């Protein structure tokens, strides 16, 4: 390991939990600084970390019977910072490099303790990207995973509808709920700014209507619907949408929006298929995973029943940060400024504000963009 060990303390602050809990039970604990044991890993001095919905779900015990957590459990799998030490086989990075990334190899495997919401974290070097100088650490942490997932969902849409992998969304109408949510704000920008969608439709609450153009840019969302005062079906029109990038739990509610002969839906916020569950958690998780897979198959039968009489394709995707080619490609878009970060930033040391903000993430109510925990 290469570093000046005298500059790294023995203990660090870490946003952590002692047992399964709601955000009200989150704490800032003093824990040992992790050390590099794998020669391909690096130690990062974290500047900013993101708390996403599934961080709060895992902390609340969503997978306790499949992949139990080890306590104290440190939160966040995505963030940004500066390289503080490198393993003996790392050649792509050096001490002092500003970096960002997501440390989970699979979008749902958040039970692995990687703890970006700590002063220091050890991660594999090959999941990190050099932070562009034009981005703050908070912005880089915000965009690290969401752009990748949106890109992979668009690619899946092309695959599902028999289009070449390098297609565009020109001439297509795309619906992305939650224009100012952590994932929706990125989804609409990827659809418009990267893939050239002709018509992007999204939703916000009444209080956020005036923020869409301000935060995302003029013309990114062609039609903004106030879901509190308007009926989304009436505003969009039945069978008007080519592609739904679904970022919220009401997947079935999007079905009538889609063109019945050619449309498709890719969801990141619904029930995964039994095959995806096995991919996420491994095939040997016993009775509980088998039971969940059985329930998932029933849900997919229900989806099929709701889509009967149409040729609409639908699938679930969690995102895979392990595809280095995708990480690098989306990193180029981020560096070029094609996607703006929409975020709420709170300081780690203000635990009450951290808990309040994390509760908004957990409930999906009241938050704006991604929740970023600022450490430096």
Secondary structure, 3 states (H helix, E strand, C coil): CECCHHHCCCEEEEEEECCCCCHHHCEEEEEECCCCCCCCEEEEEEEEEEECHHHHHHHCCCCCCCCCCCCCEECCCEEEEEEEEECCCCCCCCCCCEEEEECCCCCCCCCCCCCCCECEEEEEHHHEEECCCCCCHHHHHHHHHHHHHHHHHHHHHHHHCCCCCCCCCCCCEEEECCCCECCHHHHHHHHHHHCCCCEEEEEECHHHCCHHHHHHCCCCCCEEEECCCCCHHHHHCCCCECEEEECCCCCHHHHHHECCCCCEEEECCCCCCHHHHHHHHCCCCHHHHHHHHHHHHHHHHHHHHHCCCCCCEEEECCCCCCCHHHHHHHHHHHHCCCCCCCEEEEECCCHHHHHHHHHHHHHCCCCCEEEEEECC
